[in-house]
């Protein structure tokens, strides 16, 4: 293309286009659009990173919750075992040296 053809093409664009083309504005617009894309991409990366970090924290907290629920179940079982009559009888025999009286040791008192 020769320079005349380019100038004619530009002049027809100016007359046919609904607004005047300002060659100084277009690079600024393109630069702003590029910067907007870069900033948006940065926000997407930051959001994705924050989501992954929070998901890892959620998994850790769920694991801790499961461990605490297991411990709670064990404590409930131990509590049940401590209050059984057999356990109480065993502790009374071992620590307090108590025993069930023999038939000969029992005295019945009547009013």
OpenMM code with the backbone's topology and positions (N, CA, C; nanometers):
from openmm import Vec3, app, unit

residues = "UNK UNK UNK UNK UNK UNK UNK UNK UNK UNK UNK UNK UNK UNK UNK UNK UNK UNK UNK UNK UNK UNK UNK UNK UNK UNK UNK UNK UNK UNK UNK UNK UNK UNK UNK UNK UNK UNK UNK UNK UNK UNK UNK UNK UNK UNK UNK UNK UNK UNK UNK UNK UNK UNK UNK UNK UNK UNK UNK UNK UNK UNK UNK UNK UNK UNK UNK UNK UNK UNK UNK UNK UNK UNK UNK UNK UNK UNK UNK UNK UNK UNK UNK UNK UNK UNK UNK UNK UNK UNK UNK UNK UNK UNK UNK UNK UNK UNK UNK UNK UNK UNK UNK UNK UNK UNK UNK UNK UNK UNK UNK".split()
positions = [
    Vec3(0.0831, -0.1182, 0.0000),
    Vec3(0.0000, 0.0000, 0.0000),
    Vec3(0.0872, 0.1240, 0.0000),
    Vec3(0.0438, 0.2133, -0.0695),
    Vec3(0.1188, 0.3382, -0.0721),
    Vec3(0.0601, 0.4339, 0.0313),
    Vec3(0.1315, 0.5390, 0.0580),
    Vec3(0.0889, 0.6365, 0.1580),
    Vec3(-0.0416, 0.7046, 0.1187),
    Vec3(-0.0624, 0.7238, -0.0120),
    Vec3(-0.1857, 0.7878, -0.0580),
    Vec3(-0.3069, 0.7014, -0.0245),
    Vec3(-0.2920, 0.5738, -0.0457),
    Vec3(-0.4037, 0.4832, -0.0172),
    Vec3(-0.4353, 0.4827, 0.1329),
    Vec3(-0.3311, 0.4846, 0.2145),
    Vec3(-0.3514, 0.4846, 0.3602),
    Vec3(-0.4197, 0.6137, 0.4026),
    Vec3(-0.3751, 0.7245, 0.3466),
    Vec3(-0.4378, 0.8518, 0.3817),
    Vec3(-0.5835, 0.8558, 0.3373),
    Vec3(-0.6135, 0.8003, 0.2198),
    Vec3(-0.7515, 0.7953, 0.1727),
    Vec3(-0.8370, 0.7064, 0.2639),
    Vec3(-0.7784, 0.5938, 0.3043),
    Vec3(-0.8507, 0.5017, 0.3929),
    Vec3(-0.8817, 0.5688, 0.5267),
    Vec3(-0.7847, 0.6421, 0.5801),
    Vec3(-0.8043, 0.7120, 0.7064),
    Vec3(-0.9079, 0.8212, 0.6897),
    Vec3(-0.9049, 0.8934, 0.5791),
    Vec3(-1.0018, 1.0013, 0.5590),
    Vec3(-1.1429, 0.9456, 0.5411),
    Vec3(-1.1559, 0.8282, 0.4760),
    Vec3(-1.2894, 0.7685, 0.4634),
    Vec3(-1.3386, 0.7172, 0.5989),
    Vec3(-1.2464, 0.6682, 0.6799),
    Vec3(-1.2870, 0.6251, 0.8138),
    Vec3(-1.3375, 0.7437, 0.8948),
    Vec3(-1.2720, 0.8553, 0.8811),
    Vec3(-1.3130, 0.9743, 0.9560),
    Vec3(-1.4500, 1.0221, 0.9101),
    Vec3(-1.4789, 1.0104, 0.7838),
    Vec3(-1.6076, 1.0594, 0.7353),
    Vec3(-1.7184, 0.9581, 0.7579),
    Vec3(-1.6867, 0.8264, 0.7510),
    Vec3(-1.7898, 0.7248, 0.7636),
    Vec3(-1.8132, 0.6834, 0.9092),
    Vec3(-1.7153, 0.6952, 0.9929),
    Vec3(-1.7258, 0.6511, 1.1320),
    Vec3(-1.8151, 0.7478, 1.2092),
    Vec3(-1.8953, 0.6966, 1.3023),
    Vec3(-1.9868, 0.7859, 1.3749),
    Vec3(-1.9155, 0.8886, 1.4629),
    Vec3(-1.7931, 0.8664, 1.4954),
    Vec3(-1.7196, 0.9656, 1.5732),
    Vec3(-1.5792, 0.9754, 1.5155),
    Vec3(-1.5148, 1.0813, 1.5482),
    Vec3(-1.3808, 1.1021, 1.4934),
    Vec3(-1.2809, 1.0116, 1.5651),
    Vec3(-1.1938, 0.9512, 1.4876),
    Vec3(-1.0879, 0.8701, 1.5450),
    Vec3(-0.9761, 0.9620, 1.5916),
    Vec3(-0.9418, 0.9484, 1.7142),
    Vec3(-0.8295, 1.0249, 1.7665),
    Vec3(-0.7194, 0.9252, 1.7944),
    Vec3(-0.6143, 0.9300, 1.7197),
    Vec3(-0.5080, 0.8304, 1.7288),
    Vec3(-0.4346, 0.8383, 1.8614),
    Vec3(-0.4425, 0.9491, 1.9275),
    Vec3(-0.3735, 0.9621, 2.0552),
    Vec3(-0.4530, 0.8956, 2.1691),
    Vec3(-0.5819, 0.8798, 2.1542),
    Vec3(-0.6668, 0.8223, 2.2580),
    Vec3(-0.6618, 0.6701, 2.2551),
    Vec3(-0.6525, 0.6093, 2.1390),
    Vec3(-0.6583, 0.4626, 2.1277),
    Vec3(-0.5491, 0.3897, 2.2061),
    Vec3(-0.4260, 0.4331, 2.1986),
    Vec3(-0.3253, 0.3617, 2.2800),
    Vec3(-0.3544, 0.3695, 2.4306),
    Vec3(-0.4095, 0.4823, 2.4737),
    Vec3(-0.4434, 0.4964, 2.6152),
    Vec3(-0.5573, 0.4009, 2.6520),
    Vec3(-0.6565, 0.3912, 2.5663),
    Vec3(-0.7692, 0.3006, 2.5908),
    Vec3(-0.7207, 0.1557, 2.5937),
    Vec3(-0.6377, 0.1204, 2.4989),
    Vec3(-0.5847, -0.0163, 2.4936),
    Vec3(-0.5004, -0.0451, 2.6175),
    Vec3(-0.4197, 0.0509, 2.6584),
    Vec3(-0.3384, 0.0335, 2.7781),
    Vec3(-0.4260, 0.0170, 2.9023),
    Vec3(-0.5315, 0.0972, 2.9126),
    Vec3(-0.6216, 0.0864, 3.0267),
    Vec3(-0.6926, -0.0490, 3.0295),
    Vec3(-0.7351, -0.0969, 2.9131),
    Vec3(-0.7990, -0.2282, 2.9056),
    Vec3(-0.7006, -0.3392, 2.9451),
    Vec3(-0.5766, -0.3253, 2.8995),
    Vec3(-0.4744, -0.4241, 2.9355),
    Vec3(-0.4506, -0.4245, 3.0866),
    Vec3(-0.4385, -0.3040, 3.1444),
    Vec3(-0.4178, -0.2939, 3.2887),
    Vec3(-0.5368, -0.3499, 3.3662),
    Vec3(-0.6571, -0.3254, 3.3152),
    Vec3(-0.7761, -0.3802, 3.3806),
    Vec3(-0.7729, -0.5328, 3.3789),
    Vec3(-0.7304, -0.5907, 3.2667),
    Vec3(-0.7188, -0.7370, 3.2579),
    Vec3(-0.6135, -0.7901, 3.3545),
    Vec3(-0.5004, -0.7212, 3.3647),
    Vec3(-0.3939, -0.7658, 3.4555),
    Vec3(-0.4403, -0.7570, 3.6007),
    Vec3(-0.5069, -0.6472, 3.6369),
    Vec3(-0.5567, -0.6316, 3.7737),
    Vec3(-0.6617, -0.7379, 3.8052),
    Vec3(-0.7510, -0.7615, 3.7110),
    Vec3(-0.8534, -0.8645, 3.7305),
    Vec3(-0.7890, -1.0016, 3.7464),
    Vec3(-0.6894, -1.0315, 3.6661),
    Vec3(-0.6193, -1.1596, 3.6786),
    Vec3(-0.5520, -1.1708, 3.8157),
    Vec3(-0.4951, -1.0621, 3.8640),
    Vec3(-0.4341, -1.0624, 3.9966),
    Vec3(-0.5361, -1.0912, 4.1053),
    Vec3(-0.6549, -1.0295, 4.0934),
    Vec3(-0.7602, -1.0570, 4.1911),
    Vec3(-0.8055, -1.2020, 4.1848),
    Vec3(-0.8138, -1.2584, 4.0659),
    Vec3(-0.8536, -1.3987, 4.0510),
    Vec3(-0.7516, -1.4897, 4.1182),
    Vec3(-0.6238, -1.4628, 4.0960),
    Vec3(-0.5184, -1.5443, 4.1582),
    Vec3(-0.5238, -1.5312, 4.3103),
    Vec3(-0.5393, -1.4096, 4.3601),
    Vec3(-0.5441, -1.3873, 4.5056),
    Vec3(-0.6660, -1.4570, 4.5668),
    Vec3(-0.7800, -1.4471, 4.5009),
    Vec3(-0.9014, -1.5117, 4.5510),
    Vec3(-0.8868, -1.6626, 4.5518),
    Vec3(-0.8286, -1.7177, 4.4471),
    Vec3(-0.8068, -1.8627, 4.4404),
    Vec3(-0.7141, -1.9073, 4.5525),
    Vec3(-0.6088, -1.8320, 4.5759),
    Vec3(-0.5151, -1.8661, 4.6837),
    Vec3(-0.5844, -1.8620, 4.8197),
    Vec3(-0.6618, -1.7560, 4.8446),
    Vec3(-0.7321, -1.7439, 4.9720),
    Vec3(-0.8320, -1.8580, 4.9897),
    Vec3(-0.8985, -1.8979, 4.8825),
    Vec3(-0.9939, -2.0085, 4.8896),
    Vec3(-0.9231, -2.1377, 4.9266),
    Vec3(-0.8073, -2.1625, 4.8666),
    Vec3(-0.7325, -2.2846, 4.8979),
    Vec3(-0.6830, -2.2840, 5.0419),
    Vec3(-0.6358, -2.1699, 5.0895),
    Vec3(-0.5889, -2.1602, 5.2279),
    Vec3(-0.7046, -2.1860, 5.3241),
    Vec3(-0.8195, -2.1253, 5.2972),
    Vec3(-0.9347, -2.1438, 5.3844),
    Vec3(-0.9857, -2.2876, 5.3792),
    Vec3(-0.9779, -2.3524, 5.2635),
    Vec3(-1.0195, -2.4920, 5.2523),
    Vec3(-0.9266, -2.5817, 5.3332),
    Vec3(-0.7968, -2.5523, 5.3305),
    Vec3(-0.7015, -2.6296, 5.4114),
    Vec3(-0.7309, -2.6113, 5.5601),
    Vec3(-0.7625, -2.4892, 5.6014),
    Vec3(-0.7979, -2.4648, 5.7413),
    Vec3(-0.9259, -2.5389, 5.7787),
    Vec3(-1.0224, -2.5406, 5.6876),
    Vec3(-1.1476, -2.6113, 5.7120),
    Vec3(-1.1222, -2.7604, 5.7318),
    Vec3(-1.0380, -2.8196, 5.6487),
    Vec3(-1.0063, -2.9610, 5.6627),
    Vec3(-0.9380, -2.9883, 5.7965),
    Vec3(-0.8468, -2.9014, 5.8373),
    Vec3(-0.7780, -2.9181, 5.9654),
    Vec3(-0.8771, -2.9090, 6.0815),
    Vec3(-0.9680, -2.8121, 6.0753),
    Vec3(-1.0665, -2.7972, 6.1818),
    Vec3(-1.1622, -2.9165, 6.1870),
    Vec3(-1.1998, -2.9691, 6.0707),
    Vec3(-1.2861, -3.0871, 6.0685),
    Vec3(-1.2148, -3.2078, 6.1272),
    Vec3(-1.0847, -3.2211, 6.1010),
    Vec3(-1.0077, -3.3311, 6.1580),
    Vec3(-1.0009, -3.3176, 6.3103),
    Vec3(-0.9763, -3.1964, 6.3593),
    Vec3(-0.9739, -3.1738, 6.5035),
    Vec3(-1.1101, -3.2037, 6.5653),
    Vec3(-1.2171, -3.1655, 6.4970),
    Vec3(-1.3529, -3.1919, 6.5461),
    Vec3(-1.3761, -3.3420, 6.5575),
    Vec3(-1.3337, -3.4179, 6.4563),
    Vec3(-1.3499, -3.5632, 6.4608),
    Vec3(-1.2717, -3.6237, 6.5769),
    Vec3(-1.1499, -3.5751, 6.6010),
    Vec3(-1.0707, -3.6246, 6.7131),
    Vec3(-1.1394, -3.5942, 6.8466),
    Vec3(-1.1925, -3.4733, 6.8589),
    Vec3(-1.2605, -3.4363, 6.9831),
    Vec3(-1.3876, -3.5187, 7.0034),
    Vec3(-1.4594, -3.5479, 6.8962),
    Vec3(-1.5788, -3.6319, 6.9085),
    Vec3(-1.5413, -3.7738, 6.9505),
    Vec3(-1.4287, -3.8242, 6.9004),
    Vec3(-1.3822, -3.9567, 6.9409),
    Vec3(-1.3466, -3.9572, 7.0889),
    Vec3(-1.2749, -3.8546, 7.1337),
    Vec3(-1.2395, -3.8446, 7.2752),
    Vec3(-1.3644, -3.8332, 7.3624),
    Vec3(-1.4626, -3.7574, 7.3160),
    Vec3(-1.5861, -3.7407, 7.3916),
    Vec3(-1.6574, -3.8756, 7.4060),
    Vec3(-1.6607, -3.9529, 7.2993),
    Vec3(-1.7220, -4.0859, 7.3061),
    Vec3(-1.6492, -4.1764, 7.4039),
    Vec3(-1.5162, -4.1699, 7.4043),
    Vec3(-1.4391, -4.2502, 7.4985),
    Vec3(-1.4665, -4.2082, 7.6430),
    Vec3(-1.4768, -4.0772, 7.6648),
    Vec3(-1.5074, -4.0284, 7.7998),
    Vec3(-1.6454, -4.0743, 7.8460),
    Vec3(-1.7426, -4.0742, 7.7559),
    Vec3(-1.8763, -4.1216, 7.7925),
    Vec3(-1.8730, -4.2697, 7.8297),
    Vec3(-1.7950, -4.3475, 7.7534),
    Vec3(-1.7817, -4.4895, 7.7862),
    Vec3(-1.7153, -4.5084, 7.9219),
    Vec3(-1.6105, -4.4333, 7.9494),
    Vec3(-1.5427, -4.4434, 8.0784),
    Vec3(-1.6353, -4.4029, 8.1926),
    Vec3(-1.7131, -4.2991, 8.1698),
    Vec3(-1.8065, -4.2554, 8.2733),
    Vec3(-1.9071, -4.3658, 8.3039),
    Vec3(-1.9545, -4.4316, 8.2000),
    Vec3(-2.0469, -4.5422, 8.2203),
    Vec3(-1.9812, -4.6574, 8.2952),
    Vec3(-1.8546, -4.6833, 8.2649),
    Vec3(-1.7842, -4.7928, 8.3318),
    Vec3(-1.7582, -4.7605, 8.4787),
    Vec3(-1.7317, -4.6344, 8.5089),
    Vec3(-1.7001, -4.5969, 8.6472),
    Vec3(-1.8222, -4.6082, 8.7372),
    Vec3(-1.9393, -4.5922, 8.6836),
    Vec3(-2.0588, -4.5918, 8.7692),
    Vec3(-2.1299, -4.7266, 8.7736),
    Vec3(-2.0731, -4.8319, 8.7174),
    Vec3(-2.1379, -4.9633, 8.7231),
    Vec3(-2.1241, -5.0207, 8.8637),
    Vec3(-2.2223, -5.0977, 8.9092),
    Vec3(-2.2149, -5.1575, 9.0438),
    Vec3(-2.0930, -5.2471, 9.0621),
    Vec3(-2.0507, -5.3181, 8.9587),
    Vec3(-1.9336, -5.4053, 8.9714),
    Vec3(-1.8085, -5.3231, 8.9988),
    Vec3(-1.7961, -5.2092, 8.9358),
    Vec3(-1.6797, -5.1224, 8.9576),
    Vec3(-1.6798, -5.0679, 9.1008),
    Vec3(-1.7956, -5.0249, 9.1457),
    Vec3(-1.8063, -4.9710, 9.2817),
    Vec3(-1.7725, -5.0803, 9.3834),
    Vec3(-1.8220, -5.2003, 9.3602),
    Vec3(-1.7922, -5.3112, 9.4509),
    Vec3(-1.6429, -5.3426, 9.4516),
    Vec3(-1.5801, -5.3389, 9.3344),
    Vec3(-1.4361, -5.3661, 9.3252),
    Vec3(-1.3558, -5.2618, 9.4026),
    Vec3(-1.3896, -5.1342, 9.3866),
    Vec3(-1.3183, -5.0275, 9.4574),
    Vec3(-1.3404, -5.0398, 9.6081),
    Vec3(-1.4631, -5.0727, 9.6497),
    Vec3(-1.4912, -5.0881, 9.7927),
    Vec3(-1.4113, -5.2037, 9.8513),
    Vec3(-1.3954, -5.3106, 9.7779),
    Vec3(-1.3202, -5.4257, 9.8266),
    Vec3(-1.1715, -5.3958, 9.8322),
    Vec3(-1.1171, -5.3325, 9.7270),
    Vec3(-0.9725, -5.3101, 9.7196),
    Vec3(-0.9260, -5.1965, 9.8099),
    Vec3(-0.9918, -5.0853, 9.8067),
    Vec3(-0.9435, -4.9673, 9.8784),
    Vec3(-0.9946, -4.9603, 10.0223),
    Vec3(-1.1197, -4.9933, 10.0406),
    Vec3(-1.1792, -4.9765, 10.1732),
    Vec3(-1.1871, -5.1080, 10.2508),
    Vec3(-1.1440, -5.2140, 10.1896),
    Vec3(-1.1466, -5.3472, 10.2505),
    Vec3(-1.2856, -5.3848, 10.2999),
    Vec3(-1.3834, -5.3469, 10.2228),
    Vec3(-1.5208, -5.3830, 10.2550),
    Vec3(-1.5514, -5.5170, 10.1891),
    Vec3(-1.6461, -5.5891, 10.2497),
    Vec3(-1.6856, -5.7165, 10.1915),
    Vec3(-1.8325, -5.7397, 10.2217),
    Vec3(-1.8895, -5.8296, 10.1464),
    Vec3(-2.0276, -5.8671, 10.1719),
    Vec3(-2.0262, -5.9579, 10.2959),
    Vec3(-2.1099, -5.9308, 10.3936),
    Vec3(-2.1067, -6.0105, 10.5167),
    Vec3(-2.1489, -6.1560, 10.4933),
    Vec3(-2.0877, -6.2410, 10.5683),
    Vec3(-2.1198, -6.3828, 10.5625),
    Vec3(-2.2549, -6.4049, 10.6316),
    Vec3(-2.3172, -6.5173, 10.6080),
    Vec3(-2.4481, -6.5446, 10.6675),
    Vec3(-2.4369, -6.5517, 10.8195),
    Vec3(-2.3253, -6.6019, 10.8667),
    Vec3(-2.3075, -6.6127, 11.0114),
    Vec3(-2.2813, -6.4775, 11.0777),
    Vec3(-2.2385, -6.3785, 10.9996),
    Vec3(-2.2079, -6.2471, 11.0559),
    Vec3(-2.3304, -6.1566, 11.0622),
    Vec3(-2.4414, -6.2004, 11.0059),
    Vec3(-2.5595, -6.1164, 10.9970),
    Vec3(-2.6427, -6.1364, 11.1245),
    Vec3(-2.6833, -6.0279, 11.1850),
    Vec3(-2.7726, -6.0316, 11.3004),
    Vec3(-2.8995, -5.9580, 11.2650),
    Vec3(-3.0087, -6.0186, 11.2901),
    Vec3(-3.1369, -5.9564, 11.2607),
    Vec3(-3.1901, -5.9006, 11.3903),
    Vec3(-3.2249, -5.7762, 11.3909),
    Vec3(-3.2772, -5.7105, 11.5091),
    Vec3(-3.4234, -5.6772, 11.4804),
    Vec3(-3.5071, -5.7208, 11.5724),
    Vec3(-3.6489, -5.6946, 11.5515),
    Vec3(-3.6919, -5.5862, 11.6498),
    Vec3(-3.7843, -5.5088, 11.6100),
    Vec3(-3.8269, -5.4022, 11.6992),
    Vec3(-3.9106, -5.4489, 11.8175),
] * unit.nanometer
topology = app.Topology()
chain = topology.addChain("A")
for resn in residues:
    res = topology.addResidue(resn, chain)
    for name in ("N", "CA", "C"):
        topology.addAtom(name, app.Element.getBySymbol(name[0]), res)
